[in-house]
Every structure is written in C-alpha cells, then in structure tokens.
C-alpha cells in the first residue's frame, strides 16, 4: 500500500480525535472557577470539585459541567452528567449535606 493511502486511512481517526478534544475543551470552559460569582456562598460541602466527584461516583458517568444553583431553597450545584448509556442527566448536589439528587 502506498504511503499516501496509509496516511489517508488514518485521517478519520485524526478528525475524530480532534473533535473529542474540542468537545472536552468546551465542557471545561463551562465549569465555574474558584471565586466565580455564579456559585452559592461557601458551605461545608460547597465545592464544585466535590459536587462533580459525588455525581460521577453516583452515576459512573462523565461530568459535562457544574453550575451553582438553588433547589427548594437549598444552595448547591447543578451537575450535568453524560451517563455510560449516552444519556445526559442533570443532578443537584446539596451543599449542606453533600447528597446528590435527581
């Protein structure tokens, strides 16, 4: 097989890898940074990293984004998860208890 054909055979893999990198960079850009004013006031369990880790452990999925939010008057974080079956799920991380709920 010629050198040109071998390179052309690898092109779809390179395009796919580039698309995955671009999607990952986009997901990270939505992640609130420390000191970001969108998040709730500091609490015992109020940390976007803890919210992401708790949601990841609860679902086995990949974190797409974390955003400060209130639910029923309880401060916390909204965590978007890509589940292993391909569905996107939105969970609430309770900043007071550290619990993850639908």
Rosetta constraint file for C-alpha pairs under 8 A:
AtomPair CA 1 CA 5 HARMONIC 6.53 0.50
AtomPair CA 1 CA 6 HARMONIC 6.80 0.50
AtomPair CA 2 CA 6 HARMONIC 6.40 0.50
AtomPair CA 3 CA 7 HARMONIC 6.37 0.50
AtomPair CA 4 CA 8 HARMONIC 6.29 0.50
AtomPair CA 5 CA 9 HARMONIC 6.15 0.50
AtomPair CA 6 CA 10 HARMONIC 6.75 0.50
AtomPair CA 7 CA 11 HARMONIC 6.54 0.50
AtomPair CA 8 CA 12 HARMONIC 7.98 0.50
AtomPair CA 10 CA 14 HARMONIC 6.48 0.50
AtomPair CA 11 CA 15 HARMONIC 6.24 0.50
AtomPair CA 12 CA 16 HARMONIC 6.14 0.50
AtomPair CA 13 CA 17 HARMONIC 6.12 0.50
AtomPair CA 14 CA 18 HARMONIC 6.16 0.50
AtomPair CA 15 CA 19 HARMONIC 6.25 0.50
AtomPair CA 16 CA 20 HARMONIC 6.27 0.50
AtomPair CA 17 CA 21 HARMONIC 6.29 0.50
AtomPair CA 18 CA 22 HARMONIC 6.22 0.50
AtomPair CA 19 CA 23 HARMONIC 6.22 0.50
AtomPair CA 20 CA 24 HARMONIC 6.18 0.50
AtomPair CA 21 CA 25 HARMONIC 6.18 0.50
AtomPair CA 22 CA 26 HARMONIC 6.26 0.50
AtomPair CA 23 CA 27 HARMONIC 6.26 0.50
AtomPair CA 24 CA 28 HARMONIC 6.27 0.50
AtomPair CA 25 CA 29 HARMONIC 6.28 0.50
AtomPair CA 26 CA 30 HARMONIC 6.84 0.50
AtomPair CA 27 CA 31 HARMONIC 6.99 0.50
AtomPair CA 27 CA 64 HARMONIC 5.38 0.50
AtomPair CA 27 CA 65 HARMONIC 6.05 0.50
AtomPair CA 28 CA 64 HARMONIC 7.54 0.50
AtomPair CA 28 CA 65 HARMONIC 7.01 0.50
AtomPair CA 30 CA 65 HARMONIC 5.98 0.50
AtomPair CA 30 CA 66 HARMONIC 7.43 0.50
AtomPair CA 31 CA 65 HARMONIC 5.32 0.50
AtomPair CA 31 CA 66 HARMONIC 5.45 0.50
AtomPair CA 31 CA 67 HARMONIC 6.89 0.50
AtomPair CA 32 CA 36 HARMONIC 5.98 0.50
AtomPair CA 32 CA 38 HARMONIC 7.53 0.50
AtomPair CA 32 CA 39 HARMONIC 7.54 0.50
AtomPair CA 32 CA 48 HARMONIC 7.40 0.50
AtomPair CA 32 CA 66 HARMONIC 6.63 0.50
AtomPair CA 32 CA 67 HARMONIC 6.31 0.50
AtomPair CA 32 CA 68 HARMONIC 7.98 0.50
AtomPair CA 38 CA 67 HARMONIC 7.37 0.50
AtomPair CA 38 CA 68 HARMONIC 5.84 0.50
AtomPair CA 39 CA 67 HARMONIC 6.70 0.50
AtomPair CA 39 CA 68 HARMONIC 3.96 0.50
AtomPair CA 39 CA 69 HARMONIC 6.85 0.50
AtomPair CA 39 CA 76 HARMONIC 7.99 0.50
AtomPair CA 39 CA 77 HARMONIC 7.57 0.50
AtomPair CA 40 CA 46 HARMONIC 7.64 0.50
AtomPair CA 40 CA 68 HARMONIC 5.67 0.50
AtomPair CA 40 CA 69 HARMONIC 6.75 0.50
AtomPair CA 40 CA 70 HARMONIC 7.78 0.50
AtomPair CA 40 CA 75 HARMONIC 5.94 0.50
AtomPair CA 40 CA 76 HARMONIC 6.49 0.50
AtomPair CA 40 CA 77 HARMONIC 7.94 0.50
AtomPair CA 41 CA 46 HARMONIC 7.72 0.50
AtomPair CA 41 CA 75 HARMONIC 7.84 0.50
AtomPair CA 42 CA 46 HARMONIC 5.55 0.50
AtomPair CA 42 CA 47 HARMONIC 7.66 0.50
AtomPair CA 43 CA 95 HARMONIC 6.21 0.50
AtomPair CA 43 CA 96 HARMONIC 6.47 0.50
AtomPair CA 44 CA 95 HARMONIC 6.97 0.50
AtomPair CA 44 CA 96 HARMONIC 6.36 0.50
AtomPair CA 45 CA 50 HARMONIC 7.21 0.50
AtomPair CA 45 CA 94 HARMONIC 7.92 0.50
AtomPair CA 45 CA 95 HARMONIC 4.94 0.50
AtomPair CA 45 CA 96 HARMONIC 6.01 0.50
AtomPair CA 45 CA 97 HARMONIC 6.92 0.50
AtomPair CA 45 CA 98 HARMONIC 5.59 0.50
AtomPair CA 46 CA 50 HARMONIC 7.48 0.50
AtomPair CA 46 CA 51 HARMONIC 7.60 0.50
AtomPair CA 46 CA 76 HARMONIC 6.50 0.50
AtomPair CA 46 CA 77 HARMONIC 7.99 0.50
AtomPair CA 46 CA 94 HARMONIC 7.99 0.50
AtomPair CA 46 CA 95 HARMONIC 4.62 0.50
AtomPair CA 46 CA 96 HARMONIC 7.32 0.50
AtomPair CA 46 CA 98 HARMONIC 7.94 0.50
AtomPair CA 47 CA 51 HARMONIC 6.29 0.50
AtomPair CA 47 CA 95 HARMONIC 7.79 0.50
AtomPair CA 48 CA 52 HARMONIC 6.11 0.50
AtomPair CA 48 CA 66 HARMONIC 6.41 0.50
AtomPair CA 48 CA 67 HARMONIC 7.69 0.50
AtomPair CA 48 CA 68 HARMONIC 8.00 0.50
AtomPair CA 48 CA 77 HARMONIC 7.03 0.50
AtomPair CA 49 CA 53 HARMONIC 6.14 0.50
AtomPair CA 50 CA 54 HARMONIC 5.99 0.50
AtomPair CA 51 CA 55 HARMONIC 6.19 0.50
AtomPair CA 51 CA 66 HARMONIC 7.60 0.50
AtomPair CA 51 CA 77 HARMONIC 6.62 0.50
AtomPair CA 51 CA 79 HARMONIC 7.10 0.50
AtomPair CA 51 CA 93 HARMONIC 5.67 0.50
AtomPair CA 51 CA 98 HARMONIC 7.62 0.50
AtomPair CA 51 CA 100 HARMONIC 7.97 0.50
AtomPair CA 52 CA 56 HARMONIC 6.06 0.50
AtomPair CA 52 CA 63 HARMONIC 6.36 0.50
AtomPair CA 52 CA 66 HARMONIC 6.75 0.50
AtomPair CA 52 CA 79 HARMONIC 6.50 0.50
AtomPair CA 53 CA 57 HARMONIC 6.12 0.50
AtomPair CA 54 CA 58 HARMONIC 6.13 0.50
AtomPair CA 54 CA 93 HARMONIC 7.82 0.50
AtomPair CA 54 CA 98 HARMONIC 7.87 0.50
AtomPair CA 54 CA 99 HARMONIC 7.84 0.50
AtomPair CA 54 CA 100 HARMONIC 6.83 0.50
AtomPair CA 55 CA 59 HARMONIC 6.19 0.50
AtomPair CA 55 CA 63 HARMONIC 7.70 0.50
AtomPair CA 55 CA 79 HARMONIC 6.93 0.50
AtomPair CA 55 CA 81 HARMONIC 7.49 0.50
AtomPair CA 55 CA 91 HARMONIC 7.22 0.50
AtomPair CA 55 CA 93 HARMONIC 7.51 0.50
AtomPair CA 55 CA 100 HARMONIC 6.33 0.50
AtomPair CA 56 CA 60 HARMONIC 5.28 0.50
AtomPair CA 56 CA 61 HARMONIC 5.47 0.50
AtomPair CA 56 CA 62 HARMONIC 6.29 0.50
AtomPair CA 56 CA 63 HARMONIC 6.53 0.50
AtomPair CA 56 CA 81 HARMONIC 7.44 0.50
AtomPair CA 57 CA 61 HARMONIC 7.83 0.50
AtomPair CA 58 CA 100 HARMONIC 7.49 0.50
AtomPair CA 59 CA 81 HARMONIC 7.94 0.50
AtomPair CA 59 CA 83 HARMONIC 6.74 0.50
AtomPair CA 60 CA 83 HARMONIC 6.76 0.50
AtomPair CA 60 CA 84 HARMONIC 6.96 0.50
AtomPair CA 61 CA 81 HARMONIC 5.90 0.50
AtomPair CA 61 CA 82 HARMONIC 5.35 0.50
AtomPair CA 61 CA 83 HARMONIC 4.20 0.50
AtomPair CA 61 CA 84 HARMONIC 5.50 0.50
AtomPair CA 62 CA 81 HARMONIC 5.47 0.50
AtomPair CA 62 CA 82 HARMONIC 5.05 0.50
AtomPair CA 62 CA 83 HARMONIC 6.46 0.50
AtomPair CA 62 CA 84 HARMONIC 7.86 0.50
AtomPair CA 63 CA 79 HARMONIC 7.09 0.50
AtomPair CA 63 CA 80 HARMONIC 6.01 0.50
AtomPair CA 63 CA 81 HARMONIC 4.61 0.50
AtomPair CA 63 CA 82 HARMONIC 6.34 0.50
AtomPair CA 64 CA 79 HARMONIC 7.57 0.50
AtomPair CA 64 CA 80 HARMONIC 5.33 0.50
AtomPair CA 64 CA 81 HARMONIC 5.49 0.50
AtomPair CA 64 CA 82 HARMONIC 6.54 0.50
AtomPair CA 65 CA 79 HARMONIC 5.87 0.50
AtomPair CA 65 CA 80 HARMONIC 5.30 0.50
AtomPair CA 65 CA 81 HARMONIC 7.43 0.50
AtomPair CA 66 CA 77 HARMONIC 6.41 0.50
AtomPair CA 66 CA 78 HARMONIC 5.71 0.50
AtomPair CA 66 CA 79 HARMONIC 4.58 0.50
AtomPair CA 66 CA 80 HARMONIC 6.50 0.50
AtomPair CA 67 CA 77 HARMONIC 5.41 0.50
AtomPair CA 67 CA 78 HARMONIC 5.20 0.50
AtomPair CA 67 CA 79 HARMONIC 6.58 0.50
AtomPair CA 68 CA 75 HARMONIC 7.80 0.50
AtomPair CA 68 CA 76 HARMONIC 6.01 0.50
AtomPair CA 68 CA 77 HARMONIC 4.36 0.50
AtomPair CA 68 CA 78 HARMONIC 6.17 0.50
AtomPair CA 69 CA 75 HARMONIC 6.16 0.50
AtomPair CA 69 CA 76 HARMONIC 5.48 0.50
AtomPair CA 69 CA 77 HARMONIC 5.01 0.50
AtomPair CA 69 CA 78 HARMONIC 5.90 0.50
AtomPair CA 70 CA 74 HARMONIC 5.29 0.50
AtomPair CA 70 CA 75 HARMONIC 4.42 0.50
AtomPair CA 70 CA 76 HARMONIC 5.78 0.50
AtomPair CA 70 CA 77 HARMONIC 7.28 0.50
AtomPair CA 71 CA 75 HARMONIC 6.57 0.50
AtomPair CA 71 CA 76 HARMONIC 7.51 0.50
AtomPair CA 71 CA 92 HARMONIC 7.60 0.50
AtomPair CA 74 CA 94 HARMONIC 6.78 0.50
AtomPair CA 74 CA 95 HARMONIC 7.53 0.50
AtomPair CA 74 CA 96 HARMONIC 7.72 0.50
AtomPair CA 75 CA 94 HARMONIC 6.45 0.50
AtomPair CA 75 CA 95 HARMONIC 5.76 0.50
AtomPair CA 75 CA 96 HARMONIC 7.47 0.50
AtomPair CA 76 CA 92 HARMONIC 6.90 0.50
AtomPair CA 76 CA 93 HARMONIC 5.37 0.50
AtomPair CA 76 CA 94 HARMONIC 4.66 0.50
AtomPair CA 76 CA 95 HARMONIC 4.35 0.50
AtomPair CA 76 CA 96 HARMONIC 7.63 0.50
AtomPair CA 77 CA 92 HARMONIC 5.72 0.50
AtomPair CA 77 CA 93 HARMONIC 5.04 0.50
AtomPair CA 77 CA 94 HARMONIC 6.85 0.50
AtomPair CA 77 CA 95 HARMONIC 7.24 0.50
AtomPair CA 78 CA 90 HARMONIC 6.67 0.50
AtomPair CA 78 CA 91 HARMONIC 5.71 0.50
AtomPair CA 78 CA 92 HARMONIC 4.68 0.50
AtomPair CA 78 CA 93 HARMONIC 6.30 0.50
AtomPair CA 79 CA 90 HARMONIC 5.70 0.50
AtomPair CA 79 CA 91 HARMONIC 5.17 0.50
AtomPair CA 79 CA 92 HARMONIC 6.17 0.50
AtomPair CA 79 CA 93 HARMONIC 7.11 0.50
AtomPair CA 80 CA 88 HARMONIC 6.82 0.50
AtomPair CA 80 CA 89 HARMONIC 5.69 0.50
AtomPair CA 80 CA 90 HARMONIC 4.50 0.50
AtomPair CA 80 CA 91 HARMONIC 6.38 0.50
AtomPair CA 81 CA 88 HARMONIC 5.55 0.50
AtomPair CA 81 CA 89 HARMONIC 5.13 0.50
AtomPair CA 81 CA 90 HARMONIC 6.25 0.50
AtomPair CA 81 CA 91 HARMONIC 7.67 0.50
AtomPair CA 82 CA 86 HARMONIC 6.13 0.50
AtomPair CA 82 CA 87 HARMONIC 5.83 0.50
AtomPair CA 82 CA 88 HARMONIC 4.55 0.50
AtomPair CA 82 CA 89 HARMONIC 6.42 0.50
AtomPair CA 83 CA 87 HARMONIC 5.40 0.50
AtomPair CA 83 CA 88 HARMONIC 6.13 0.50
AtomPair CA 83 CA 89 HARMONIC 7.08 0.50
AtomPair CA 90 CA 102 HARMONIC 6.86 0.50
AtomPair CA 91 CA 100 HARMONIC 6.56 0.50
AtomPair CA 91 CA 101 HARMONIC 5.68 0.50
AtomPair CA 91 CA 102 HARMONIC 4.74 0.50
AtomPair CA 92 CA 100 HARMONIC 5.64 0.50
AtomPair CA 92 CA 101 HARMONIC 5.22 0.50
AtomPair CA 92 CA 102 HARMONIC 6.10 0.50
AtomPair CA 93 CA 98 HARMONIC 6.36 0.50
AtomPair CA 93 CA 99 HARMONIC 5.77 0.50
AtomPair CA 93 CA 100 HARMONIC 4.53 0.50
AtomPair CA 93 CA 101 HARMONIC 6.51 0.50
AtomPair CA 94 CA 98 HARMONIC 5.22 0.50
AtomPair CA 94 CA 99 HARMONIC 5.32 0.50
AtomPair CA 94 CA 100 HARMONIC 6.36 0.50
AtomPair CA 94 CA 101 HARMONIC 7.82 0.50
AtomPair CA 95 CA 99 HARMONIC 7.75 0.50
